[in-house]
Amino acid sequence: GILKGADNPENAQKFIQFLLSQEGQQYFADETFEYPVIEGVASSVTPSLADLDKLAVDISLTDLADLAGTQDLLIELGIIE
């Protein structure tokens, strides 16, 4: 969206139109590894969303049992309070 008090709403609208264009979406798909939000844009660097369902992650949930230890470490590092 564009803020009501934007200094240059016309250029803001043009920028949004570019971001949502085929060219803009192709740039973001290929250069920043983002998934396009419009149809017809394919990326050569990111897997399709349908292919992500095929990925199997083998994680033992028992490995995640030490929540308190993890929290203590994050507090020690200053990541959480």
N, C-alpha and C positions, 0 to 999 in steps of 0.2 A: 503494500500500500504506500500511499504518498501522504505525508503529513499535511494537515490542513494549512498550516502556516509555512510550508516549504518555500524557500527563496526562489526556486525555479521549477515549478510543477510541470511545465511542458517538457523540459529535458529529463526530469525524473520519469515521466510517462514514457518517453522515448527509450530510456535506459531499461525500464521494465519490459517494454516490448522487445528490445534486443535480447534480454535475458531469457525470454520465453520463445524466442525465434529458433528456427532450425539451426542457424549458425551459432547462436549463443549456447544452446543446449549441447551441440556437438563439441564446442570448446570445453565446456565444463565436464562432459563425459570423458573426453580424451586427455585433458590436461590436469584436471583436479580430481579425477576418479570419482566423480559424482554420478548418481543415476539420473538420467534425463527424466523430466516431468511431462514431456510431450511424447506422443507416439511418433514413430518413424525415425527416431534417433537411436543408433546402435553404437555401443562403445566397444573398441577393440581391447580395452584394458580391464574392464570390470565384467564379472560373470553375470549372466542374465539372472533375474530374480527367481525364475523357475528352477535354474540350476542350483541355487542355494539350498533348496529343499532336499537336494540329493546328498548334500554333505553330511556325513555322520561324524559326530563328535563323541569320542569315547572318553568320558570323564567319570571317574568314580566319585560319587557324592560324598563318600566317607573321607576323601581327601580334603573336603571343605569343612570338616568338623571343628577345627580350631579357630572359631570365629573370634574368641576373646584374644587369642595370641595375635591374630591379624590386626584387630583393632588396636592393641597395645603398640604394635609396630608402626601403624599409621599415625598414632598419636605421637610417638617418639620422633617420627620424621617430620611432624608438623603438618601433615596432610589433612588430618581431622583434629577436632578439639575434643 
